[in-house]
Amino acid sequence: MARTRVYRFSVSMASPIGSLGGPPARGRCPLLPTGAAPFDRVPCSKQTMMTLLHVICGTFVLVVAPAALVVRKGGRWHRRWGTAFMLAMSVVLFTAGFMWQPKGHIFLFALALVSGYLIFNGYRILARRRRPRADALDDGIDVAAAGMTVVAGLWLIAIAASAGTDLMRSLAPIMAGLGVVAIAFALNDVRGVFGPRTRVGPLIAHLGAMIAAYISAVTAFIVINAHGVPMELRWLVPIGIGTLVITGYSLPYRIPETVRAKVRARFTGIRRVPVSEGPLEPRPTARVEPTSTPSS
């Protein structure tokens, strides 16, 4: 007769996950082993399962996003890692809703809306680029998502203006700045929907949106785990470094090709003619006439 393994644990509100809120519950949790602390003290509730899923997918996000950045853009592995990052980030944002409710941090919900829009926007930018003709329904969905993000940005600004606790007053400038950035992303996307379709513009916007979404994940990880570091630095340091990364990736695309060709030729000695200048004319080669020997 086959033996059936039963996962058993007790409930303790002193556990890190149990302290997030919600009533204690007893039950069987198939994701946790038995007999190893602190798993034997974790309550098997819906919130616990969502927290575990949030942590697993969040850890995967932290690893897979750099993999998508270092490979060739537009290649097979870039698309694969990017799709995995988008799906895992979607799960992280969904499960985050089960974590902010018990603590009452409503601003986390607004930040989750903005992060979700960055993922959606990064995907939709390339989808609009690939479609053969304009689509009113697709454009309407993009504009509606941008409008929701503008509301979330204004919400963050309002939260910063009405901060009532010492923690929120210290974070008020950061919340207001994130609200302004969210509104700027949304308005720029609306301009991309109705503006001219260019080759470089979508690439910069796609990289900026995806890296900004990754910054939000890194910031959340540091805010939760960087104990002993002032709260303001936990927010400002990853945001500042991420801004420099976005600038570094997008700056080469903003420089005209003629300028890049001159800089490349100056430092490498290799001159690549931009497409606008047309192909190089082949250099004339000296024709060697065959020498004839005088006949005797």
Residue, then its C-alpha position, 0 to 999 in steps of 0.5 A: m500500500a502506498r504511503t501518503r505524505v501529509y503536510r502539517f504545521s501549526v499557526s503562529m502569528a509571530s511568524p513573518i508571513g503570519s504577521l501580515g494580517g488575516p485570521p490564523a488558520r489551520g490546514r494543509c499547505p502542499l507548497l511547504p515542507t513539514g518539520a523545518a522552521p519557520f515552515d511549521r509555524v506558517p498559517c496555510s491561508k489564501q494570503t500565505m499562498m499569495t505571499l509565497l507566489h509573490v516571493i517566488c515570482g519576484t525572485f525570478v523577476l530579479v534574475v530574468a530581467p538582466a538576462a533580457l538586457v544583456v542579450r541581443k535586442g530583438g533576438r530569440w532569447h531577448r523575446r523569450w526572457g522578456t516574455a518570461f519577465m512580463l508574465a512573472m511581473s504580472v503575477v507579482l503585481f496581482t499577488a501584491g494586492f493580497m499584501w497591502q490590504p492588511k497593512g493599509h498602505i493604499f499607496l502601494f496599490a497606486l504604485a502597483l497600477v503604475s508598474g502594471y502600466l509600464i509592463f503593458n506599455g512596453y508590450r503594446i509599443l512593439a505591438r503597435r510597431r508591428r501591426p500593418r495599419a492603424d486599429a481604432l480598438d487597439d488605440g482606444i485600449d492604449v489611451a484608456a490604460a494611459g488615462m488610468t495611469v494619469v489617474a494613478g499618478l494624480w492619486l500618488i501626488a494627492i497621497a503625498a500632499s495629504a501625508g498624515t504619518d511621519l513615514m509618509r511625510s518623509l516619502a511625500p517628495i518621492m511619491a509626488g515625483l513618482g506620480v509625475v513620472a507616471i503621468a509623463f510616461a502615460l502622456n508620452d504613450v498617448r503621443g506615440v499612439f497618435g504621433p508619427r511612427t518612427r523606427v527609433g522612437p518605439l525602441i527607446a520607449h520600449l526599453g524605458a518602460m521595461i527597465a522602469a518596471y524592473i526598477s519598481a521590482v528592485t525598489a520593492f525588494i530593497v525597501i522590504n529587505a534593506h534593514g538599517v538603511p534610511m527609508e528615503l535611501r531605500w527608494l532613491v538609490p535604486i530609482g537613481i541607478g535605474t534612471l542612469v541605466i535607462t539613459g545609458y541604453s537610450l542615449p545611443y539611439r538619440i544621437p544622430e547616426t552621422v555623429r555616431a559614425k564620426v565618433r566610431a571612426r575617431f576611436t576605432g578607425i572604422r568608418r561605417v557610412p549611414v544609410s542616409e548617405g547611400p552606399l559607398e562607390p567602389r574604388p577604381t582598381a588599377r588595371v594591369e595590362p598583360t606584358s607581351t614578350p617580343s616574338s623572335 
